[in-house]
Each structure stands twice: as structure tokens, then as C-alpha cells.
Amino acid sequence: FHSNHAAGIVLNQATPIVRTFGAEVGLRTAPVHGLQSSVSLWRIDSASELVYVPEAGFTEPSRPGRRYGIEWLNFWRPRPWLAFDVDVSFSEARFTTDPEGIGRHIPDAIAGVYTGGVAVENVRGWSGALRGRYLGSRSLVEDNSVRSQPSFVINGQVGKALGRLQVTCEVFNIAN
């Protein structure tokens, strides 16, 4: 079950709880000392998809949908003070019905996400991290005739331990 957005329940008299069936199968391994890797395949069938309506500023219930995908997650700590991570995710989201012939793409469902980063911890009291995230293009309307631009964001942080205190500076969207 998933719960519908409260505004949709009050304004549109949507069903508060919607039947949803999901399944996931995966494998986690540590093939090299310090490296953890996992892969999973998943699928979710929902009796009603929640779709964001930008003009109204909230989500509303829509047609039944099916989402499925694969995720590959990796975390590697080659040294006690150094860590890397890389995550890759691909998915597809489609409405299972199209009675009005307007299309089966679920708006704003991202098909590909890539994230990665490096972190340094407690090197003479200093810590820092650099992380990147790529969000792939996505359909903005059901017929897939309008798509968003992909985006890439880099965030960074540096910190210094001062006794029991930690002073941290974070910079978001470094590459603008």
C-alpha cells in the first residue's frame, strides 16, 4: 500500500490508501577487502500513480502504473581515512492503461541516476568530501513529446575538528 497526498484526498476525494505490489531481488558481495557491492532488480505495480501537478503545487492520483529497474551500489574504503562510492540506477515507469490515448509515460519519472563521491576522514583533524550526481532526462508529459534536460550537480565539503567541536563548510552546486 502507499498513501496518497493529503491535499489530493481532501480536494479530489482520492482514495487514501492504494494497493501496491512490489518485489526486489538482489545480491550483496565483498569481493575485495574494503569493497562492498550490491546489485538489485526491482518492480512495483501500483493501482494509482501519484503525479505532480506544477500548476496546483501538489500531487494527484492518476492511472495504474508499473515501475521496474536495476540498481548497482558500490562502496570502497582502500584506507581507513579514504572512501569512494559509485551508484548507478536505471528504471522505467509507464502507466499500464491509456484509455484516452494521451500516452503511457509517467511524468517526472527519471530513467537514469548516477552518483559518486570521495571522502577523506580525520586526516590530522581535517575531513572533506566531493560528490557528484547526474539525473538523466525525463518525460514531462505522458506522450513523451516534452522532456527535461539532464542535470549534473557537484557538492563539496571541508571540515576541521576543534576538540569536541567540528567546523564544516559546504559548497553546493560548485560547477553551477
MOFENVEN-V349866 format. One record per backbone hydrogen bond with DSSP energy under -0.5 kcal/mol. NH is the residue of the N-H (numbers start at 1). CO is the residue of the C=O. E is the energy in kcal/mol with one decimal. If there is no record, write none. Layout:
nh=NH co=CO e=E
nh=NH co=CO e=E
//
This chain:
nh=2 co=18 e=-1.8
nh=4 co=16 e=-2.0
nh=9 co=5 e=-1.7
nh=10 co=6 e=-2.4
nh=11 co=7 e=-3.1
nh=12 co=8 e=-1.5
nh=13 co=9 e=-0.7
nh=14 co=8 e=-1.4
nh=18 co=2 e=-2.4
nh=21 co=45 e=-3.0
nh=23 co=43 e=-2.5
nh=25 co=41 e=-2.5
nh=27 co=39 e=-2.5
nh=29 co=37 e=-3.2
nh=35 co=32 e=-2.6
nh=36 co=34 e=-0.5
nh=36 co=75 e=-3.2
nh=37 co=29 e=-2.9
nh=38 co=73 e=-2.6
nh=39 co=27 e=-2.3
nh=40 co=71 e=-2.4
nh=41 co=25 e=-3.0
nh=42 co=69 e=-2.3
nh=43 co=23 e=-2.2
nh=44 co=67 e=-3.2
nh=45 co=21 e=-3.4
nh=46 co=65 e=-2.8
nh=47 co=19 e=-2.4
nh=49 co=63 e=-2.5
nh=51 co=49 e=-0.6
nh=51 co=60 e=-2.8
nh=53 co=58 e=-2.6
nh=54 co=52 e=-0.6
nh=56 co=53 e=-0.8
nh=57 co=53 e=-2.4
nh=58 co=53 e=-1.0
nh=60 co=51 e=-2.4
nh=62 co=49 e=-2.0
nh=65 co=46 e=-2.1
nh=66 co=94 e=-3.0
nh=67 co=44 e=-2.8
nh=68 co=92 e=-2.0
nh=69 co=42 e=-2.1
nh=70 co=90 e=-2.5
nh=71 co=40 e=-2.4
nh=72 co=88 e=-3.0
nh=73 co=38 e=-2.8
nh=74 co=86 e=-1.6
nh=75 co=36 e=-2.7
nh=76 co=84 e=-3.0
nh=77 co=34 e=-2.2
nh=78 co=76 e=-0.5
nh=79 co=82 e=-1.0
nh=82 co=79 e=-1.3
nh=83 co=119 e=-2.4
nh=84 co=76 e=-3.0
nh=85 co=117 e=-2.1
nh=86 co=74 e=-1.8
nh=87 co=115 e=-2.8
nh=88 co=72 e=-2.5
nh=89 co=113 e=-2.3
nh=90 co=70 e=-2.6
nh=91 co=111 e=-2.4
nh=92 co=68 e=-2.7
nh=94 co=66 e=-2.5
nh=95 co=104 e=-3.6
nh=96 co=64 e=-2.2
nh=97 co=64 e=-0.7
nh=101 co=98 e=-1.2
nh=105 co=142 e=-2.3
nh=106 co=93 e=-1.2
nh=107 co=105 e=-0.7
nh=108 co=139 e=-3.1
nh=109 co=106 e=-1.6
nh=110 co=108 e=-0.8
nh=111 co=137 e=-0.8
nh=113 co=89 e=-2.3
nh=114 co=134 e=-2.2
nh=115 co=87 e=-2.4
nh=116 co=132 e=-2.1
nh=117 co=85 e=-2.3
nh=118 co=130 e=-2.2
nh=119 co=83 e=-2.7
nh=120 co=128 e=-3.1
nh=121 co=81 e=-2.7
nh=123 co=126 e=-2.8
nh=124 co=122 e=-0.8
nh=126 co=123 e=-1.5
nh=127 co=159 e=-2.5
nh=128 co=120 e=-2.6
nh=129 co=157 e=-2.4
nh=130 co=118 e=-2.3
nh=131 co=155 e=-3.0
nh=132 co=116 e=-3.0
nh=133 co=153 e=-2.4
nh=134 co=114 e=-3.3
nh=135 co=133 e=-0.5
nh=135 co=151 e=-2.6
nh=136 co=112 e=-3.0
nh=136 co=134 e=-0.5
nh=140 co=146 e=-3.1
nh=141 co=146 e=-0.8
nh=144 co=141 e=-1.8
nh=148 co=138 e=-2.7
nh=151 co=135 e=-2.5
nh=153 co=133 e=-2.4
nh=155 co=131 e=-2.8
nh=156 co=171 e=-2.9
nh=157 co=129 e=-2.3
nh=158 co=169 e=-2.3
nh=159 co=127 e=-3.1
nh=160 co=167 e=-2.6
nh=161 co=125 e=-2.8
nh=162 co=165 e=-3.2
nh=165 co=162 e=-1.9
nh=167 co=160 e=-2.6
nh=168 co=166 e=-0.5
nh=169 co=158 e=-3.0
nh=171 co=156 e=-2.9
nh=174 co=154 e=-3.0
nh=176 co=173 e=-1.8
//
